[in-house]
C-alpha cells in the first residue's frame, strides 16, 4: 500500500534524505561498535544523536530547542519511514528518547529537564524504565517497591525485574509506591534514580539470544536514598503520568512494528528460491501459500496503521493503535516460525554474534520477547475487549 503526499511533504522528505546522506553514521561504524543493550550508547551513537539534535531531526515534531523543527504529524510519519528504510537507528536507547525524555518535558521541573532530559536528547545520558516487578509484570498497579518520604528525601526499598538496559543506563525512571494505603492505581510516584547510587544492585539476566550481552536485568533497591527534588510531577500522581509517558509516540510506534514485519518479509522473499529448491512440488505450493499469506498480512497491518494515524491527525480516537502492537508482534513471530520451519537445518546457522546479524532461528527466538514487552498480547487482548469492544469482565 502506498500513499501520495502533497508537494510540501515531498520537499520535507527530500530535505531529510539529503541531510541523512551527508550526516549518517557509516555501516562500518555501526558494525564495528554495536549497541550491547537498549541502555548502551556506543561512541558513534552518541555523536549521531547529537548531530540529529543539532540538525533538528531528532524529534522533528518538537520545537528547535528540543531537537526538532515543529514538523507536522504527516511529516514525522515520512521521517520515520525514511529513517527505517535507511537502517540507521534513530537511537540505541529507545526508552530514553521515546518515553523518559518526553515525560520529563511534560511533567518535570526546569532543573530536571536541564539535568536529565536535555542530556538524553544530546546523547550524553541513557535511561531505563523501572516498572516491572516479580509480582507486577503486566499490571503496573500491583507494584510493591516502596519509597518512604523522610524529610527532604525518599528511602527506597524493593525490586524491579525485566528492566531493559539497566546494565548500561545512567539513570532509571523509577515507578514506586509512596502511599501504601491508597487504592492500587493511586499512591504511585515516579522518581529519577541515578544507577550509581549506593544501595542499587543490578544483576543481568542471561538471554537465549546472545547471552553475552543481556539487555534485561533485575534491579535490587536496598535503603536507596533519593532527594525529593528527583520526584517527577506530583506525589502519588504516577499512574496518570504512566498513561501519558507510555502514550508518547503511540500514534507512530506502529510504524516501527510494521516496517519490522516488512523487512522480515523482504528477507523471506529473497530467500524464497533457496527455500523452494529442495522441496517437492506439493511442498513448494504450501511454502508459496505461506509466503503470500504473510505478504497479505503485512499489507493489512500497514493499512490498519494508516487508518489509525489518519484518525489521530484529525483529532479523533484511534482504536487501531491498540490493535497494532499485538497484531504486528504476533505476525512477526509467526513469520519467523514459518521461515525457520521451511529452511529446516539451514535455520540453525551460527552467526558472528552481533545483535544486528541474527541467524534465522535466533531471530525467531527473539520475536517472542516482542509479544511480551511493553504489554503482553494477553493484556492487549483484555484492553481491546474491555476498552474498545466494551465487553464485560467474566
Secondary structure, 3 states (H helix, E strand, C coil): CCCCCCHHHHHHHHHHHHHHHHHCCCHHHHHHCCCCCCCCCCHHHHHHHHHHHHHCCCCCCCCHHHCCCCCCHHHHHHHHHHHHHHCCCCCCCHHHHHHHHHHHHHHCCHHHHHHHHHHHHCCCCCEEEECCECCECCCHHHCCCEEEEECCEEEEEEEECCCCCCCCCCEEEEEEECCCCCCCCCCEEEEEEECCCCCEEEEECCCCCCHHHCCCEEEEEEEEEEEHHHEECCCCCHHHHHHHHHHCCHHHHHHHHHHHHHHHHHHHHHHHHHHHHCCCHHHHHHHHHHHHHHHHHHHHHHHHHHHHHHHHHCCCCCCHHHHHHHHHHHHHHHHHHHHHHHHHHHHHCCCCCCCCCCCHHHHHHHHHHHCCCCCCHHHHHHHHHHHHCCCCCC
